[in-house]
């Protein structure tokens, strides 16, 4: 009887361990599918609240900047901040850029593309379309993607996102610091003027 009791106890312990393992996996805010032919694929990042400052970015799972997809996703969340606080947006982008902060030209470029046009950044979230005023589904979801050429140049990556307006992929270019493995924002190519304003429904 003692042997049977010990066996039941061991089985119960194994079941608890398995249950904890499954919970930890499903609790993750990031899901990914890696391509088998090329280094890359697609990842989806889920946000229950959008980051509002550098500290919020740093607190994210992808805030270690070790994942190119994560840095691309954080770039979009930082661009969303322009609508309510341009200076905070620039601080967030500067942190993503690392040792090469925004130049005066880049700031002017962003002002030209985003002033009164905050919908451009919002358009990359799941559920956001011109017809619904680019209102994202909740929770917020961003899905950066790659292709066979994304990581072709050593130390560089061009990760893309799809706007709810069309099927066109628009890019975020990144560079890697080899000594730390971190990825940093290099060039924002996803605030095109060809993303239309929300549909004005009467």
ABEGO torsion letter per residue (X at the ends): XAAAAAAAAAAAAAAAAAAAAAAAAAABABBBBBBAABBEEBBBBBBABBBABAAAAAABAAAAGABAAAAAAAAAAAAAAAAABAAAAAAAAAAAAEABBBBAAAAAAAAAAABGAAAAAAAABBGBBAAAGGBBBOBBBBBBBBBAAAAABBGBBBBBBBBAABABBBBBBBBBBAAAGBBBBABBAAABAABBBBBBBX
